[in-house]
Amino acid sequence: MTAAADQHEFEIDRDKVYAYALAFSTLLIALLGFFMLCGVGVVLAPVWYFAIGPRVVRRQVDALRYWLDGSTLRINQGFIFVGQKAIPLDRVTDVVLAQGPLLRRYGIWTLGIQTAGTGGQAAEGQLYGVVHPEQVRDLILRRRDEVTDRNRSGA
């Protein structure tokens, strides 16, 4: 396998992820402001939604990148708190498709990457808003199987 054939970047529907993230963050600010600051959320939420949020959320969404690099799934995210994960495919036990009510409203699925090293229901990594999530899940699991077969055969 050549290096180019060994890499695959996943397409992200950035417009949908942006709309979802802006709505979710605005809702969170409104609720926190309402319950913790005695109704200040009524003022904070519109300020966030119209003035601050669009720039912050756009940069956050633009920072998302998910790709397969040989026998590793790589996840880059964040611009304020930057996160980079490298998940060895031979540790992946499952890829779970999930969609809550707000995600469903925006037509987004999350792919939870479960590994042998994570306890309980916690996912080692989350992929948000990938285009064709079922195909992405199948590709990750197929590559995982290829890697584990190669490791067993000693190649």
Contacts in CASP RR format, 6 or more apart in sequence:
PFRMAT RR
TARGET T0000
AUTHOR 0000-0000-0000
METHOD contacts of the structure
MODEL  1
MTAAADQHEFEIDRDKVYAYALAFSTLLIALLGFFMLCGVGVVLAPVWYF
AIGPRVVRRQVDALRYWLDGSTLRINQGFIFVGQKAIPLDRVTDVVLAQG
PLLRRYGIWTLGIQTAGTGGQAAEGQLYGVVHPEQVRDLILRRRDEVTDR
NRSGA
6 68 0 8 1.000
6 69 0 8 1.000
6 70 0 8 1.000
7 67 0 8 1.000
7 68 0 8 1.000
7 69 0 8 1.000
7 70 0 8 1.000
8 67 0 8 1.000
8 68 0 8 1.000
8 139 0 8 1.000
9 65 0 8 1.000
9 66 0 8 1.000
9 67 0 8 1.000
9 68 0 8 1.000
10 66 0 8 1.000
10 67 0 8 1.000
10 68 0 8 1.000
10 127 0 8 1.000
10 130 0 8 1.000
10 131 0 8 1.000
10 136 0 8 1.000
11 130 0 8 1.000
11 131 0 8 1.000
11 132 0 8 1.000
12 61 0 8 1.000
12 64 0 8 1.000
12 65 0 8 1.000
12 66 0 8 1.000
12 128 0 8 1.000
12 129 0 8 1.000
12 130 0 8 1.000
12 131 0 8 1.000
13 108 0 8 1.000
13 129 0 8 1.000
13 130 0 8 1.000
13 131 0 8 1.000
14 61 0 8 1.000
14 62 0 8 1.000
14 64 0 8 1.000
16 106 0 8 1.000
16 107 0 8 1.000
16 108 0 8 1.000
16 129 0 8 1.000
17 61 0 8 1.000
17 64 0 8 1.000
17 108 0 8 1.000
17 128 0 8 1.000
17 129 0 8 1.000
18 57 0 8 1.000
18 58 0 8 1.000
18 61 0 8 1.000
19 106 0 8 1.000
20 102 0 8 1.000
20 103 0 8 1.000
20 105 0 8 1.000
20 106 0 8 1.000
20 108 0 8 1.000
20 128 0 8 1.000
21 57 0 8 1.000
21 60 0 8 1.000
21 61 0 8 1.000
22 49 0 8 1.000
22 53 0 8 1.000
22 54 0 8 1.000
22 57 0 8 1.000
23 102 0 8 1.000
23 106 0 8 1.000
24 102 0 8 1.000
25 48 0 8 1.000
25 53 0 8 1.000
25 56 0 8 1.000
25 57 0 8 1.000
26 45 0 8 1.000
26 48 0 8 1.000
26 49 0 8 1.000
26 53 0 8 1.000
27 45 0 8 1.000
27 102 0 8 1.000
29 41 0 8 1.000
29 44 0 8 1.000
29 45 0 8 1.000
29 48 0 8 1.000
30 41 0 8 1.000
30 42 0 8 1.000
30 44 0 8 1.000
30 45 0 8 1.000
31 41 0 8 1.000
32 41 0 8 1.000
33 39 0 8 1.000
33 40 0 8 1.000
33 41 0 8 1.000
33 44 0 8 1.000
33 45 0 8 1.000
34 40 0 8 1.000
34 41 0 8 1.000
34 42 0 8 1.000
37 44 0 8 1.000
56 80 0 8 1.000
59 78 0 8 1.000
59 79 0 8 1.000
60 77 0 8 1.000
60 78 0 8 1.000
60 79 0 8 1.000
60 80 0 8 1.000
62 79 0 8 1.000
63 76 0 8 1.000
63 77 0 8 1.000
63 78 0 8 1.000
63 79 0 8 1.000
63 82 0 8 1.000
64 76 0 8 1.000
64 77 0 8 1.000
64 78 0 8 1.000
64 128 0 8 1.000
65 74 0 8 1.000
65 75 0 8 1.000
65 76 0 8 1.000
65 77 0 8 1.000
66 73 0 8 1.000
66 74 0 8 1.000
66 75 0 8 1.000
66 76 0 8 1.000
66 127 0 8 1.000
66 130 0 8 1.000
67 73 0 8 1.000
67 74 0 8 1.000
68 74 0 8 1.000
68 89 0 8 1.000
68 139 0 8 1.000
68 140 0 8 1.000
68 143 0 8 1.000
70 89 0 8 1.000
70 143 0 8 1.000
70 147 0 8 1.000
71 88 0 8 1.000
71 89 0 8 1.000
71 90 0 8 1.000
71 143 0 8 1.000
71 147 0 8 1.000
72 86 0 8 1.000
72 87 0 8 1.000
72 88 0 8 1.000
72 89 0 8 1.000
73 85 0 8 1.000
73 86 0 8 1.000
73 87 0 8 1.000
73 89 0 8 1.000
73 92 0 8 1.000
73 113 0 8 1.000
73 140 0 8 1.000
74 84 0 8 1.000
74 85 0 8 1.000
74 86 0 8 1.000
74 87 0 8 1.000
75 83 0 8 1.000
75 84 0 8 1.000
75 85 0 8 1.000
75 87 0 8 1.000
75 125 0 8 1.000
75 126 0 8 1.000
75 127 0 8 1.000
76 82 0 8 1.000
76 83 0 8 1.000
76 84 0 8 1.000
76 85 0 8 1.000
77 83 0 8 1.000
85 124 0 8 1.000
85 125 0 8 1.000
87 113 0 8 1.000
87 115 0 8 1.000
87 124 0 8 1.000
87 125 0 8 1.000
89 140 0 8 1.000
89 143 0 8 1.000
89 144 0 8 1.000
89 147 0 8 1.000
89 148 0 8 1.000
90 144 0 8 1.000
90 147 0 8 1.000
90 148 0 8 1.000
90 151 0 8 1.000
91 115 0 8 1.000
91 116 0 8 1.000
91 117 0 8 1.000
91 124 0 8 1.000
92 113 0 8 1.000
92 114 0 8 1.000
92 115 0 8 1.000
92 124 0 8 1.000
92 140 0 8 1.000
92 141 0 8 1.000
92 144 0 8 1.000
93 114 0 8 1.000
93 115 0 8 1.000
93 116 0 8 1.000
94 114 0 8 1.000
95 111 0 8 1.000
95 112 0 8 1.000
95 113 0 8 1.000
95 114 0 8 1.000
95 137 0 8 1.000
95 140 0 8 1.000
95 141 0 8 1.000
96 111 0 8 1.000
96 112 0 8 1.000
96 114 0 8 1.000
96 123 0 8 1.000
97 109 0 8 1.000
97 110 0 8 1.000
97 111 0 8 1.000
97 112 0 8 1.000
97 133 0 8 1.000
97 134 0 8 1.000
97 137 0 8 1.000
98 109 0 8 1.000
98 110 0 8 1.000
98 111 0 8 1.000
98 112 0 8 1.000
99 107 0 8 1.000
99 108 0 8 1.000
99 109 0 8 1.000
99 110 0 8 1.000
103 109 0 8 1.000
103 110 0 8 1.000
108 128 0 8 1.000
108 129 0 8 1.000
109 129 0 8 1.000
109 130 0 8 1.000
109 133 0 8 1.000
110 126 0 8 1.000
110 127 0 8 1.000
110 128 0 8 1.000
110 129 0 8 1.000
111 126 0 8 1.000
111 127 0 8 1.000
111 130 0 8 1.000
111 133 0 8 1.000
111 136 0 8 1.000
111 137 0 8 1.000
111 140 0 8 1.000
112 123 0 8 1.000
112 124 0 8 1.000
112 125 0 8 1.000
112 126 0 8 1.000
112 127 0 8 1.000
113 123 0 8 1.000
113 124 0 8 1.000
113 125 0 8 1.000
113 126 0 8 1.000
113 127 0 8 1.000
113 140 0 8 1.000
114 123 0 8 1.000
114 124 0 8 1.000
115 124 0 8 1.000
117 124 0 8 1.000
118 124 0 8 1.000
127 136 0 8 1.000
130 136 0 8 1.000
END
